[in-house]
Amino acid sequence: MLNELNTLESKISQVVALCHSLRTENDGLREQLAATEAENERLAERMAAARSRIEQLAELLPEFKA
């Protein structure tokens, strides 16, 4: 009986350690995701600004007549 309780205690300790490890990893992944989403938003804004600037420049070009 004591041996079974010791085995159970060991398994519970392993599960607790695994949960802690997974929680830590999950927190890190959430931070990475937030940083990636922020970078994605910044790049999307830069692309929109570049697109707008290209459209403005295209309007200044004379029309090509064949």
MOGI-V250452 format. One record per backbone hydrogen bond with DSSP energy under -0.5 kcal/mol. NH is the residue of the N-H (numbers start at 1). CO is the residue of the C=O. E is the energy in kcal/mol with one decimal. If there is no record, write none. Layout:
[[NH	CO	E] [NH	CO	E]]
This chain:
[[5	1	-2.1] [6	2	-2.3] [7	3	-2.3] [8	4	-2.6] [9	5	-2.7] [10	6	-2.2] [11	7	-2.4] [12	8	-2.5] [13	9	-2.3] [14	10	-2.0] [15	11	-2.3] [16	12	-2.6] [17	13	-2.4] [18	14	-2.5] [19	15	-2.7] [20	16	-2.4] [21	17	-2.5] [22	18	-2.9] [23	19	-2.5] [24	20	-2.3] [25	21	-2.5] [26	22	-2.7] [27	23	-2.4] [28	24	-2.1] [29	25	-2.4] [30	26	-2.4] [31	27	-2.1] [32	28	-2.3] [33	29	-2.6] [34	30	-2.5] [35	31	-2.3] [36	32	-2.6] [37	33	-2.8] [38	34	-2.2] [39	35	-2.3] [40	36	-2.6] [41	37	-2.3] [42	38	-2.3] [43	39	-2.6] [44	40	-2.3] [45	41	-2.1] [46	42	-2.0] [47	43	-2.5] [48	44	-2.2] [49	45	-2.3] [50	46	-2.5] [51	47	-2.8] [52	48	-2.3] [53	49	-2.3] [54	50	-2.6] [55	51	-2.4] [56	52	-2.2] [57	53	-2.4] [58	54	-2.6] [59	55	-1.6] [60	56	-0.8] [60	57	-0.7] [61	57	-0.7] [61	58	-0.7] [65	63	-0.5] [66	64	-0.5]]
